Amino acid sequence: MDKLILGLLMLQRLTVYELRAIIRKNFQSMCSDSLGGIQSTVKRLLEAGMVTVMEYVEKGVNKRRYSITDKGRAEFFEWIQIPANISNSRNMELGKLMFMGMLPVETRTPLIEDIIDLLERHLADLLEIQANINVEAEKIFDNWKTDTDYFAAVAERTKAIGAFNELSMQYCIDTARFNIEWFRKLKEKNPLI
């Protein structure tokens, strides 16, 4: 989660609650949106000198907005330059498929149907996120108008940032569609189901 938070802080200064809202809305398939987890990650990053904090009062409420430091940027860029090992996605839920043969035959088909339903809901969530990408990007662009320090750090990369956001979203959508189709074929063609 630390690299995701550093990446989000590359784009704009954020509070823990803003980080949580972004993660909850856009990145639940990557990591937890647990407030405690986010707070402890931010605390570690702060202690490591990768982020700084600015305290302020807004409408009578004390707030803490976090910014990435040069050390945090260096750490983020070092990490992002390591090739992504997409095949290294560990998923203990696949163990359920592996051992499904232990279940009585009459429970297998409804279980596969439930898996398909979960995947279809996940796909619907991804498509909604995809539809809102431009809205989220506009918020960041609006923020850069007043926060020129942050804009200067990423100004020449704005088109590439947007393009790779869209590509990663398309990867997730294509993967969800593949999984739905795979389980539909399993349900229809496997005599053990």
Secondary structure as GFF3:
##gff-version 3
##sequence-region A 1 193
A	DSSP	alpha_helix	2	11	.	.	.	ID=ss1
A	DSSP	beta_strand	14	15	.	.	.	ID=ss2
A	DSSP	alpha_helix	16	26	.	.	.	ID=ss3
A	DSSP	alpha_helix	35	47	.	.	.	ID=ss4
A	DSSP	beta_strand	51	58	.	.	.	ID=ss5
A	DSSP	beta_strand	61	68	.	.	.	ID=ss6
A	DSSP	alpha_helix	70	80	.	.	.	ID=ss7
A	DSSP	three_ten_helix	86	88	.	.	.	ID=ss8
A	DSSP	alpha_helix	94	98	.	.	.	ID=ss9
A	DSSP	three_ten_helix	100	102	.	.	.	ID=ss10
A	DSSP	alpha_helix	105	146	.	.	.	ID=ss11
A	DSSP	alpha_helix	148	154	.	.	.	ID=ss12
A	DSSP	three_ten_helix	155	157	.	.	.	ID=ss13
A	DSSP	alpha_helix	158	189	.	.	.	ID=ss14
###
